[in-house]
Amino acid sequence: MIWGSEQVFADADLAMSLQFGSEVAQTPKANSIRSLSMKRRTLVILASLMVLAALSNHLLFAQEAAEEMPEYGWQNVLVGNLNFSQSAFDNWAQGGEDSLAWQLNINGKADRKEAKYDWANAGKLSYGMVKIGGLESRKSIDEIKAESVFTYILGVYVNPYVAASGETQLAPGYVYDDVSKEQVSDILDPGYFTQSAGLGYEPFKELKTRLGFALKETITRNYPAPYADDPETSEVEKTLIEPGIESVTDFSKSLIGGILLTSKLEIFSNFKAINEIDVKWDNIFSAKISKYIDVNLNIKLLYDRNISTKRQLKQSLSLGLTYTFL
């Protein structure tokens, strides 16, 4: 009976010590129960932390995968710009000439991206006229260009591609003097066509470059010189075919102040004259002033020894209306 009473009192002391954190009951049994309870709590806390960590990692990876998941299928863009410039004078003592100028630009892209291939298509149309004083209207800019590039995705640093491009103009071109004009070009006269195959590299989203073997054709009808005709021969050649190596680099970057730079550098080297390199470098700086108004600066550099031994440069600055159709 005495032992039973002591056991009851010991259990009561143990319960009180567990409830209020008292250190009165320090019997081996109490220490064992307390140690077991603390281990259970620790295990529960650790298990909860592991579950939370695993859940957070799962959610994080799922979010990153969703963000990095490419958008497969067709992605189409079609943008048009119409720019005007006009000035008029009436009894103006300081002098001046009435003028009216306009320019139309249409740029389109149709890209299809899939897991195993990328098919990129682009087209450009630029045409403009200017009239000064009593002179007849003259062409200020005229360009039609289309390009298609099919790339097979290997999942490595470089990927094989095949490409084709064409370039010409829309209307007749003239060279003017003080009293007359002489026609020197027309639609598909000349026309430039290139087919190529090689390897492409895309180190980051803004930059794409490719290098491959190419076949470049220059075709003419009524104006073979200086585009296709060889002055060293007695015959008049209306078609010029040049095998060689082609390098094409596309760069697009948003600059400070919301200015977008789009640059395309094309280099072609003929196998017959490896030291004669054709260069086309087209740069467009565009800035959106409002939803329907933008400004564009186009600088194009051209070097083709078949046409001229000096570099050719064309620059145009336009401000006008813009509309995105697609």
Buried (B, 14 or more C-beta within 10 A) or exposed (E): EEEEEEEEEBBEBBEEBBEEEEEEBEEEEBEEBBEEEEEEEEEEEEEEEEEEEEEEEEEEEEEEEEEEEEEEEEEEEBBBBBBEBEEEEEEEEEEEEEBBBBBBBBBBBBBBBEEEEBBBBBBBBBBBBBBBEEEEEBBBBBBBBBBBBBBEEEEEEBBBBBBBBBBBBBEBBEEEEEEEEEEBBBBBBBBBBBBBBBBBBBEEEEBBBBBBEBBBBBBBEEBBBBBBBBEEEEEEBBEBEBEBBBBBBBBBEEEEEEBBBBBBBBBBBBEEEEEBBBBBBBBBBBBEEEEEEBBBBBBBBBBBEBBEEEEEEEEBEBBBEBEEEE
